[in-house]
Amino acid sequence: MKILELKRKANLIYREHCPRGAVDIAACYKAGMIPQEKLVHGKVYVGYCRNADEALWQQDIKSFVYLRGKFGDIFDEMIPSPEDDNGFDVFVPVAEVL
């Protein structure tokens, strides 16, 4: 599957199954999201959240990290996977970047 198709797939999963505070994990898995227990520490994944479509999985903090630009600054930002939804944004991983 091409990168653009993967990003669209992740966006669709996010929009349909990850509303704030009400993530449907089973539906996310069925639609193609990678389960958290299958994520590999230090690997970059294609997926979707409001501010990124690629993020690095950090097992030690059980969170994704991505570069975010805001008001001319670029900084690291952490975001949970849908399994650890905190009621805000989540990153839906669908494929490992090779």
C-alpha positions in Angstrom: 0.0 0.0 0.0 1.4 3.4 -0.9 2.1 6.0 1.8 -0.7 8.3 0.8 -3.2 5.4 0.9 -2.0 4.5 4.4 -2.4 8.1 5.6 -5.9 8.2 4.3 -6.7 4.8 6.0 -5.4 6.1 9.3 -7.4 9.3 8.9 -10.5 7.4 8.3 -10.0 5.1 11.3 -9.3 8.2 13.4 -12.5 10.1 12.3 -14.8 7.1 12.6 -13.5 5.3 15.7 -11.6 7.8 17.8 -13.9 10.7 18.9 -12.6 12.5 22.0 -13.0 10.3 25.1 -14.8 7.5 23.3 -12.3 5.4 21.3 -13.7 2.1 20.0 -10.5 0.0 20.2 -12.1 -3.2 18.7 -13.3 -1.2 15.6 -9.8 0.4 15.2 -8.2 -3.0 15.2 -10.7 -4.3 12.7 -10.2 -1.3 10.4 -6.4 -1.9 10.4 -4.8 -0.1 13.3 -1.7 -1.8 14.7 -2.2 -3.0 18.3 0.0 -1.3 20.9 1.6 -4.7 21.9 2.9 -5.1 18.3 4.6 -1.7 18.1 8.4 -1.8 18.2 10.3 0.7 20.3 12.2 3.2 18.2 10.3 2.6 15.0 8.5 5.3 13.0 4.9 4.6 12.0 2.6 6.1 9.4 -0.7 7.0 11.0 -2.8 10.0 11.9 -3.5 12.5 14.7 -4.5 16.2 14.3 -0.9 17.4 13.9 1.1 14.5 12.4 1.0 11.6 10.0 4.2 10.0 11.1 5.4 9.4 14.7 8.1 7.5 16.6 7.0 4.9 19.1 8.7 5.1 22.6 7.9 2.0 24.6 9.5 3.3 27.7 6.9 6.1 28.0 4.2 4.2 26.1 3.7 7.2 23.8 4.4 8.3 20.3 6.7 11.3 19.7 6.5 13.6 16.6 7.9 16.9 15.5 5.3 19.7 15.8 5.5 23.2 14.3 3.6 26.0 16.0 4.0 29.7 15.7 7.4 29.3 13.9 8.8 26.9 16.5 9.5 23.2 16.0 9.4 20.9 19.1 8.9 17.3 20.1 5.4 16.5 21.2 4.1 13.2 22.9 0.8 11.7 22.0 -0.8 8.4 23.3 -2.0 5.5 21.2 -5.8 4.9 21.2 -5.4 2.2 23.9 -4.2 4.9 26.3 -6.7 7.5 25.3 -6.6 10.5 27.7 -9.7 12.3 26.2 -7.7 14.5 23.9 -5.8 13.5 20.7 -4.4 10.0 19.9 -2.1 8.7 17.2 -3.6 5.8 15.1 -0.7 3.8 13.6 -1.3 1.7 10.5 2.1 0.8 9.1 5.8 0.9 10.0 7.9 3.2 8.0 10.7 1.2 6.3 
